Amino acid sequence: MRIFTFMATGRLRIPPLGTVPGLKNVHNKFINVFIYPLELKGLGQFTIKYKDDAVNYDAGFAYLPAFKRTIRVSATTYQDNVGGSDFTYGDPEGLREPYGTWNFKLIAKKLMLIAEPVAERQPVLKDLFVDPQVEFKEGEKYPLLGWTINPVYIVEATPKDKGHVYSKKIIYVEDPYFSSALTEEMATVDIYDRTGTLWKCFYNWRGGIFHHKDGNVYTTTNGYTIHDLQTGHTTHFPNLCLGLNTGMQEDFLSLKRLLILGR
């Protein structure tokens, strides 16, 4: 899958710094498009995320190459399955859906075993590319990551939509905050089905230190995994190639670009 993200606010390295003129209410724009396998090639989504989703809900489109048509992104689109994987569109990063559509409650703060922020098993770094060399056990089901005991905030998230495919998510956020170049701040997420039974487990392959050719160092996630604990199935989403602060222009990400990439 190819993913492009343009950050409109909070810009620190690439001009215009701070906020892009005319986009002060936009948090980011992103496009993600499957390039492999062939039966999924072209399936993609273009989304605009706003700073305040209570005022402006996420807007965008999903392109369906099999039907050669686009559909509007809506609250229910986030609950759809991504290309036959164990992810829904709202699962990447732990919770990608607009936060305004969920209720949050702090349950506890305690010491827990989580994926370590800086792993002993570093990926191979080549210029702008990250090639994770991660070992697995039980075939390619469980990645062998580094682990550490850290203070963790435990947060219960429940969807405001009573018909949501999930009844709740239990989110584990490290303290001090893990500031990733890819914004995956949630270390682990337990996901429950509508009956309140544990269904899936999501976690980040954290621990990457990305040395960009611009001379800056970034913490990154090397990818993430989601397990369907009820079926025993697993989906991995590794970051095989990564470029940060590449100077992408705002008009590069649009519905037109989604259609070009999808076709």
C-alpha positions as CSV (number, residue, x, y, z in Angstrom):
1,M,0.0,0.0,0.0
2,R,1.2,3.5,-0.8
3,I,0.3,6.2,1.7
4,F,0.7,10.0,1.3
5,T,0.1,12.4,4.1
6,F,0.2,16.2,4.0
7,M,0.2,17.9,7.4
8,A,-1.5,21.3,7.2
9,T,-0.9,22.4,10.8
10,G,1.9,21.9,13.3
11,R,4.6,22.2,10.6
12,L,8.1,22.5,12.0
13,R,10.5,21.7,9.1
14,I,9.0,22.3,5.7
15,P,7.7,25.8,4.8
16,P,5.2,27.2,5.3
17,L,5.9,26.7,9.0
18,G,3.1,26.6,11.5
19,T,0.0,26.4,9.4
20,V,-0.5,26.4,5.6
21,P,-2.4,29.6,4.6
22,G,-6.1,28.9,3.9
23,L,-5.9,25.5,5.7
24,K,-5.9,26.6,9.4
25,N,-8.9,24.4,10.1
26,V,-7.4,21.3,8.4
27,H,-5.3,18.9,10.4
28,N,-4.1,16.7,7.4
29,K,-4.9,15.2,4.1
30,F,-4.0,11.7,3.2
31,I,-4.3,9.1,0.4
32,N,-3.8,5.4,0.9
33,V,-3.9,3.1,-2.2
34,F,-3.3,-0.7,-2.5
35,I,-0.6,-1.6,-5.1
36,Y,-0.5,-5.3,-4.2
37,P,-1.9,-7.9,-4.5
38,L,-3.5,-7.6,-8.0
39,E,-7.0,-8.3,-6.8
40,L,-6.8,-5.3,-4.5
41,K,-4.7,-3.0,-6.7
42,G,-6.2,0.5,-7.0
43,L,-8.5,0.3,-3.9
44,G,-7.9,3.5,-2.0
45,Q,-9.1,6.4,0.1
46,F,-8.7,10.1,0.1
47,T,-9.5,11.8,3.3
48,I,-9.4,15.3,4.8
49,K,-9.2,15.4,8.6
50,Y,-10.2,18.6,10.3
51,K,-8.8,20.1,13.5
52,D,-12.2,20.1,15.1
53,D,-14.3,17.1,13.9
54,A,-17.3,18.3,15.9
55,V,-17.5,21.3,13.5
56,N,-16.3,19.5,10.4
57,Y,-16.5,15.7,10.2
58,D,-13.8,13.9,8.1
59,A,-14.5,14.4,4.4
60,G,-13.3,12.4,1.5
61,F,-13.8,9.5,-0.9
62,A,-13.0,5.8,-1.3
63,Y,-12.3,4.5,-4.8
64,L,-13.5,1.0,-5.7
65,P,-11.6,-0.2,-8.8
66,A,-13.8,-3.3,-9.4
67,F,-16.8,-0.9,-10.0
68,K,-14.7,2.0,-11.3
69,R,-16.6,4.4,-8.9
70,T,-16.0,6.4,-5.8
71,I,-18.1,6.6,-2.6
72,R,-18.2,9.3,0.0
73,V,-16.4,8.6,3.2
74,S,-18.9,8.5,6.1
75,A,-19.1,7.3,9.7
76,T,-20.0,3.8,8.5
77,T,-17.1,3.7,6.0
78,Y,-14.6,3.7,8.9
79,Q,-16.2,0.5,10.1
80,D,-15.7,-1.3,6.7
81,N,-13.1,-4.0,6.3
82,V,-10.0,-3.0,4.4
83,G,-9.4,-5.3,1.5
84,G,-10.2,-8.5,3.2
85,S,-7.7,-7.8,6.1
86,D,-8.5,-7.8,9.8
87,F,-8.3,-4.0,9.8
88,T,-11.3,-1.7,9.5
89,Y,-10.6,1.8,8.0
90,G,-10.8,3.1,11.6
91,D,-8.2,0.7,13.1
92,P,-4.9,2.1,11.8
93,E,-3.0,4.0,14.5
94,G,-5.3,2.3,17.0
95,L,-8.2,4.6,16.4
96,R,-8.3,6.7,13.2
97,E,-12.0,7.6,13.4
98,P,-12.8,11.2,14.4
99,Y,-12.4,11.4,18.2
100,G,-15.6,13.4,18.4
101,T,-17.6,10.2,17.6
102,W,-16.3,8.4,20.6
103,N,-16.5,8.8,24.4
104,F,-13.3,8.5,26.5
105,K,-12.8,7.6,30.1
106,L,-9.5,7.2,32.0
107,I,-9.5,3.9,33.8
108,A,-6.1,3.8,35.4
109,K,-2.4,4.5,35.1
110,K,0.0,1.7,36.0
111,L,3.2,-0.1,35.0
112,M,2.8,-2.4,32.1
113,L,4.8,-4.5,29.6
114,I,4.6,-2.8,26.2
115,A,6.7,-2.6,23.0
116,E,9.8,-0.6,23.8
117,P,10.2,2.9,22.3
118,V,13.8,2.1,21.1
119,A,14.2,-1.5,20.1
120,E,17.5,-3.5,20.3
121,R,16.5,-5.1,17.0
122,Q,16.9,-2.0,14.7
123,P,15.7,-2.1,11.1
124,V,18.1,-1.6,8.3
125,L,18.1,2.1,7.3
126,K,18.9,3.2,3.8
127,D,18.6,6.9,3.0
128,L,14.8,7.6,2.9
129,F,14.0,3.9,3.1
130,V,13.2,1.7,6.1
131,D,13.4,-2.0,5.6
132,P,12.3,-3.7,8.8
133,Q,14.2,-6.9,9.5
134,V,11.7,-8.4,11.9
135,E,11.6,-12.1,12.9
136,F,8.4,-14.0,13.4
137,K,7.2,-17.2,15.2
138,E,4.4,-19.5,14.3
139,G,4.9,-18.8,10.6
140,E,4.6,-15.1,10.2
141,K,2.0,-14.6,12.9
142,Y,3.8,-13.0,15.9
143,P,6.6,-10.5,15.3
144,L,9.5,-10.8,17.9
145,L,9.7,-7.3,19.3
146,G,11.6,-5.7,22.1
147,W,9.6,-5.1,25.3
148,T,9.9,-2.8,28.3
149,I,8.0,-2.0,31.5
150,N,6.7,1.6,31.4
151,P,4.0,3.7,33.0
152,V,0.9,3.5,30.8
153,Y,-2.4,5.3,30.7
154,I,-5.4,3.0,30.2
155,V,-8.3,4.6,28.4
156,E,-11.7,3.2,27.7
157,A,-13.2,4.4,24.4
158,T,-16.8,3.7,23.5
159,P,-18.5,4.7,20.2
160,K,-21.4,7.1,20.3
161,D,-22.9,5.2,17.4
162,K,-24.9,2.4,19.2
163,G,-24.8,0.3,16.0
164,H,-21.0,0.5,15.7
165,V,-19.2,-2.8,14.8
166,Y,-17.2,-2.4,18.0
167,S,-18.7,-2.0,21.5
168,K,-15.5,-0.5,22.9
169,K,-11.7,-0.1,22.7
170,I,-9.3,-0.2,25.6
171,I,-6.4,2.0,24.6
172,Y,-2.9,1.9,26.2
173,V,-0.9,5.1,25.9
174,E,2.7,5.3,27.2
175,D,3.8,7.9,29.7
176,P,6.0,9.8,28.8
177,Y,4.2,10.2,25.5
178,F,5.8,8.4,22.6
179,S,6.1,11.1,19.9
180,S,6.2,9.3,16.6
181,A,6.9,10.8,13.2
182,L,3.9,8.8,12.0
183,T,1.7,9.8,15.0
184,E,1.0,6.3,16.3
185,E,0.7,7.3,19.9
186,M,-1.3,4.2,21.0
187,A,1.0,1.4,22.0
188,T,-1.7,-1.3,22.2
189,V,-5.5,-1.5,21.8
190,D,-7.9,-4.2,22.9
191,I,-11.0,-4.2,20.7
192,Y,-14.4,-5.7,21.7
193,D,-17.3,-6.9,19.6
194,R,-20.9,-5.8,20.0
195,T,-21.5,-8.5,22.7
196,G,-18.6,-7.1,24.8
197,T,-16.4,-10.0,24.0
198,L,-12.7,-9.4,23.3
199,W,-12.4,-9.6,19.5
200,K,-9.1,-8.1,18.3
201,C,-5.7,-6.9,19.6
202,F,-3.8,-4.1,17.9
203,Y,-0.2,-3.1,18.6
204,N,2.5,-1.0,17.1
205,W,5.9,-2.2,16.0
206,R,7.5,0.7,17.8
207,G,11.2,1.2,18.3
208,G,12.4,2.7,15.1
209,I,14.9,5.5,15.0
210,F,14.8,7.2,11.6
211,H,17.9,9.1,10.5
212,H,16.7,11.3,7.7
213,K,19.1,12.7,5.1
214,D,18.1,16.2,6.2
215,G,20.1,15.5,9.4
216,N,17.2,15.1,11.8
217,V,16.4,12.1,13.9
218,Y,12.8,10.9,14.3
219,T,11.1,8.2,16.3
220,T,8.9,6.0,14.1
221,T,6.8,2.9,14.1
222,N,8.0,0.1,11.9
223,G,4.5,-1.0,11.3
224,Y,1.6,-2.5,13.2
225,T,-0.3,-5.8,13.7
226,I,-3.9,-6.7,14.4
227,H,-4.9,-10.1,15.6
228,D,-8.5,-11.5,15.3
229,L,-8.5,-13.5,18.5
230,Q,-11.8,-15.2,17.7
231,T,-10.6,-16.7,14.4
232,G,-6.9,-16.9,15.1
233,H,-6.2,-14.7,12.0
234,T,-3.5,-12.0,11.8
235,T,-2.8,-9.0,9.5
236,H,0.5,-7.1,9.5
237,F,1.0,-3.6,8.2
238,P,4.8,-3.0,8.0
239,N,6.4,0.3,6.9
240,L,8.7,-0.9,4.1
241,C,9.5,2.5,2.7
242,L,9.4,5.8,4.5
243,G,10.0,9.4,3.5
244,L,9.6,12.3,5.8
245,N,9.5,16.1,5.1
246,T,9.8,15.5,1.4
247,G,8.3,18.9,0.4
248,M,5.0,17.5,-1.0
249,Q,2.6,20.3,-2.1
250,E,-0.9,20.5,-0.8
251,D,-2.6,20.2,-4.2
252,F,-0.9,16.8,-4.8
253,L,-3.5,15.2,-2.6
254,S,-6.9,15.4,-4.1
255,L,-9.7,13.2,-5.5
256,K,-8.1,13.5,-8.9
257,R,-4.9,12.1,-7.6
258,L,-6.8,9.2,-5.9
259,L,-8.3,8.3,-9.3
260,I,-5.0,8.5,-11.0
261,L,-3.3,6.2,-8.4
262,G,-6.3,3.9,-8.4
263,R,-6.3,3.4,-12.2
